[in-house]
Amino acid sequence: MIGQLERAGRIVDAANGAISLLNQRVIMSAAVNPEPRLTTAAFLIAEALARIYPSQVKGERLALASVLTWGPGFYTQKLNFTGADSPLSTRDALMPYDLEVSGFPSSHGGHLVMLGMKAMDYPGTTRIEQWPSSNAPVLRWGRSQDALNGYAHSGLGLWSGSNEIPYMDIPPFDSIGANDFIATLPEGLVDFMNIANPPPATELTIWRHTLNVGLRARIGDSRDVRVELVVNGRAVDQRRVRADGSVRAVTFDYRPPSSCWAAVRVLGAAHTNPIWISIGDQPIRVRRSAKWRRKSVDQCWSQKNGADTRGRIARGSRAL
């Protein structure tokens, strides 16, 4: 359902292709070689992997494949970073090197994915350990580069044990998904969430409560599927649609009583971005979602304030 992705001031048409994030995990990790000086062997490993990716991109017919540079192997991987598309890109398949903030001091707040970066080293740092211990400064730095900021594997740490969408229980906020999204989105620092990893309720609950208080963020053997109209996080109507690869029009007849957001979903498989509906110039305000977000900020702060960063990163990495 991805039509176009705006990245670094350019529109990449992905209608006939797919978009993938390739996580380049080089064995020569920062723990083994913490200095930005590399052996010839390490350089050759990075170079060899860099030349494997174009074949994978071509084989999967990807229009855009982002190679995510992350903590273990950061000093080796970033040798391929140029601030532009890799020279190994083609007209039909772009392959930039981007950043996943994983294995960094702020990772306990959630793993960030930052696309379209122009620089890979946080200002004033030469080592990962010198990076900020919270995500907000890192996201602001991404904003200063006109990067697209988001969260990876968003649902980790956000499941309350309920499969209701959205649920009202407060999740633990104790892992490396979109945990501090609850605090960074209101500042306008987040563009997207990665979804479809854990149970749908984890990611869709925080997203829908966010939309319900007027904050905006974007989120992809019967052959019949149930297409639902969702208004303020609740399914209000549905249609059965034949899933045979054809483009089909789906219509709903629903009159909202107040300002709201609406979207269309196939539960567990696809979800459109919201359409904002304004009635009488009134803002969108769903009381239960505002209360959920307020309690969630307190819970997230209790887990991240003065957190044992190294311990949480280690436990979170094992959870992956």
Buried (B, 14 or more C-beta within 10 A) or exposed (E): EEEEBEBBEEEBEBEEBBBBBBBBEBEBBBEEBEEBEBEEEBEEBBEEBBEEBBEEBEEEEBBBBBBBBBBBBBBBBBBBBEEEBBEBBEEEBBBBBBBBBBBBBBBBBBBBBBBBBBBBBBEEEEEBEEBBBBBBBBBBBBBEBEBBBBBBBBBBBBBBEBEEBBBBEBBBBBBBBBBBBBBBBBEEBBBBBBBBBBBBBBBBBBBBBBBBBBBBBEBEEEEEBEBBBBBBBBEBBBBEBEEEEEEEEEEBEEEEEBBBBBBBBBBEEBBBEBEEBEEEEEEBEBEEBBBBBEBBBEBBBEBBEEBEBEEBBEBBBEEE
